[in-house]
Amino acid sequence: MALQKNIMNFFKPLPVKRNLSSAENDVSKKQKVDQTENLQENKQDSESNVSDDILKQISIITKRFAIVHPNIGETWFKALKMEFEKPYFDKSIAREITRLTFQLNKFVSTERKTCTVYPSADKVWTWTHMCPIGKVKVVILGQDPYHNPGQAHGLCFSVSKGINPPPSLLNMYKELSTDIEGFCSPSHGNLAGWARQGVLLLNACITVRANSPNSHKDQGWEQLTDAVIKHISDRSHGVVFLLWGAYAQKKAAFVDKKKHHLLKTVHPSPLSAHRGFFGCKHFSQCNELLKKNGKTPINWADLPVD
């Protein structure tokens, strides 16, 4: 258990013995700026100034681990990498992290070669650039991505443009319509509007095989998302965690309850929503807690079609 709590990083590059090529060393300052701008075009709400060093580190990691896409959000990349460099990591733990990293990378890469995996590789890290660390005010935890075609795009409970909202999301809209004055259920299921306001929509397991729920469970993603939750708990104050269902509530074991707010109820699934999700008023309670902490409340109705 102690090892699980300390596994905070999957992005540590292996030692690189060779030097950068002369061509890389001769890249002009203007070219570097252009590279940064090109990368930033694919990252909404990321920090505008990205250091060349971070870009180089991301480039190195993406070459070693196919599961890490170049569009990963810089703030999350830096945070998860930084955790590994803390002194409480010893060599045995470092070896175990490296083993798990390669295990996860090999598993997902093999799955993508042999079957369909959701979300697509370019959408796995959507949550990292839609909701940078400094903006996180609310965390909603899911279990794993939707497993039907076109649904998953890297934000839990959310679906891509043009896809009908799944039953659990429809129940969330139903609760919102009775809890938040003026809320009208949108015709789509894309929750990017929440993410941009500071709602981290995080699945515990970040990929899934098509038509096979929980098929990527226990391959290493859970350790990474534990690290995400613990980082938020350790480095932030007054974050509201909306924990729906036993799985999400168990996943929040790393949250410091003295610093943060935990709202718990059953999952919005049609199988359980009538046992406590409807009428829980978590959305309005969340906003009241944010206001008490001097933070801007979430405009739950701000859901433009991306």
Salt bridges, closest charged atoms under 4 A:
ASP34 OD2 - LYS30 NZ 3.17
ASP45 OD1 - LYS135 NZ 3.96
GLU47 OE1 - LYS78 NZ 3.53
GLU74 OE2 - LYS43 NZ 2.68
GLU83 OE1 - LYS86 NZ 3.13
GLU83 OE2 - HIS231 ND1 3.10
GLU83 OE2 - ARG235 NH2 3.71
GLU85 OE2 - LYS81 NZ 2.64
GLU96 OE2 - ARG99 NH2 2.56
GLU111 OE1 - ARG209 NE 2.78
GLU111 OE1 - HIS216 NE2 2.83
ASP122 OD2 - LYS123 NZ 3.61
ASP226 OD1 - LYS251 NZ 2.80
ASP234 OD2 - LYS230 NZ 2.71
GLU288 OE2 - LYS291 NZ 3.04
ASP306 OD2 - ARG196 NH2 2.36
